[in-house]
Amino acid sequence: MADLLALKDRPSALICANDEMALGAMGELTHRGLSAPEDLSIAGFDNTRYSRIWNPALTTIAQPAEEMGERAMHCLLRMIEGHEITTEVEYFAHQLIIRKSVKNLE
């Protein structure tokens, strides 16, 4: 985050791989006297409980982690039992949860 903020043409938005990284990025903004979304819009991924209570609340993408874990365990057990498993890509429902860490472009 420090490297991004040091760029001459600093980005206007950042999408992080998970909420923890996004909250860390927001912490670095605060450390530098900047804030989200005024200086940089920030979004995370996972919809952790901290994303709701952080100030400002973090925009994030919720995914069905329990369902994904169950599916992965099912595949692992099938492999252990000697069965072949499908290598098809599976898609799971997700939801964009817009909170206060991104600018409203309307």
C-alpha positions as semicolon CSV with decimal commas, in nm:
position;residue;x (nm);y (nm);z (nm)
1;M;0,000;0,000;0,000
2;A;0,285;0,237;0,080
3;D;0,426;0,183;-0,271
4;L;0,089;0,254;-0,432
5;L;0,045;0,572;-0,232
6;A;0,394;0,687;-0,331
7;L;0,312;0,673;-0,704
8;K;0,293;1,002;-0,891
9;D;-0,036;0,891;-1,047
10;R;-0,190;0,725;-0,743
11;P;-0,483;0,488;-0,814
12;S;-0,831;0,608;-0,725
13;A;-0,953;0,263;-0,616
14;L;-0,814;-0,060;-0,477
15;I;-0,973;-0,406;-0,473
16;C;-0,799;-0,638;-0,230
17;A;-0,789;-1,019;-0,232
18;N;-0,950;-1,030;0,112
19;D;-1,096;-0,804;0,378
20;E;-0,789;-0,824;0,600
21;M;-0,571;-0,680;0,325
22;A;-0,829;-0,409;0,258
23;L;-0,844;-0,314;0,627
24;G;-0,465;-0,303;0,634
25;A;-0,472;-0,070;0,333
26;M;-0,723;0,152;0,510
27;G;-0,496;0,156;0,815
28;E;-0,206;0,277;0,599
29;L;-0,429;0,550;0,458
30;T;-0,510;0,666;0,810
31;H;-0,142;0,650;0,908
32;R;-0,067;0,892;0,622
33;G;-0,350;1,131;0,709
34;L;-0,566;1,009;0,420
35;S;-0,902;0,835;0,424
36;A;-1,137;0,609;0,232
37;P;-1,327;0,689;0,022
38;E;-1,223;1,055;0,002
39;D;-0,867;0,982;-0,109
40;L;-0,897;0,622;-0,228
41;S;-1,191;0,384;-0,265
42;I;-1,116;0,043;-0,113
43;A;-1,301;-0,288;-0,141
44;G;-1,228;-0,629;0,003
45;F;-1,341;-0,987;-0,039
46;D;-1,501;-1,230;0,209
47;N;-1,739;-1,010;0,412
48;T;-1,566;-1,078;0,742
49;R;-1,724;-0,949;1,062
50;Y;-1,461;-0,674;1,081
51;S;-1,570;-0,534;0,745
52;R;-1,902;-0,428;0,903
53;I;-1,760;-0,260;1,212
54;W;-1,457;-0,084;1,065
55;N;-1,484;0,290;1,017
56;P;-1,570;0,345;0,742
57;A;-1,747;0,014;0,688
58;L;-1,574;-0,183;0,413
59;T;-1,730;-0,255;0,076
60;T;-1,678;-0,626;0,013
61;I;-1,791;-0,932;-0,177
62;A;-1,964;-1,202;0,025
63;Q;-1,919;-1,560;-0,082
64;P;-2,066;-1,882;0,060
65;A;-1,750;-1,998;0,239
66;E;-1,924;-2,280;0,425
67;E;-2,075;-2,421;0,106
68;M;-1,739;-2,393;-0,072
69;G;-1,565;-2,573;0,215
70;E;-1,824;-2,850;0,216
71;R;-1,781;-2,898;-0,157
72;A;-1,403;-2,911;-0,125
73;M;-1,427;-3,167;0,158
74;H;-1,667;-3,377;-0,048
75;C;-1,419;-3,381;-0,338
76;L;-1,129;-3,465;-0,105
77;L;-1,317;-3,756;0,053
78;R;-1,408;-3,890;-0,292
79;M;-1,041;-3,876;-0,392
80;I;-0,934;-4,056;-0,072
81;E;-1,190;-4,328;-0,146
82;G;-1,033;-4,374;-0,490
83;H;-1,309;-4,214;-0,696
84;E;-1,238;-3,978;-0,979
85;I;-1,359;-3,627;-0,934
86;T;-1,466;-3,376;-1,192
87;T;-1,227;-3,099;-1,280
88;E;-1,503;-2,869;-1,398
89;V;-1,504;-2,517;-1,266
90;E;-1,779;-2,460;-1,013
91;Y;-1,937;-2,123;-0,959
92;F;-2,088;-2,017;-0,631
93;A;-2,332;-1,736;-0,571
94;H;-2,175;-1,417;-0,441
95;Q;-2,298;-1,073;-0,341
96;L;-2,144;-0,729;-0,368
97;I;-2,206;-0,544;-0,042
98;I;-2,156;-0,172;-0,093
99;R;-2,065;0,014;0,222
100;K;-1,890;0,342;0,300
101;S;-1,532;0,270;0,183
102;V;-1,603;0,346;-0,184
103;K;-1,716;0,664;-0,351
104;N;-2,066;0,673;-0,488
105;L;-2,027;0,757;-0,856
106;E;-2,391;0,842;-0,913
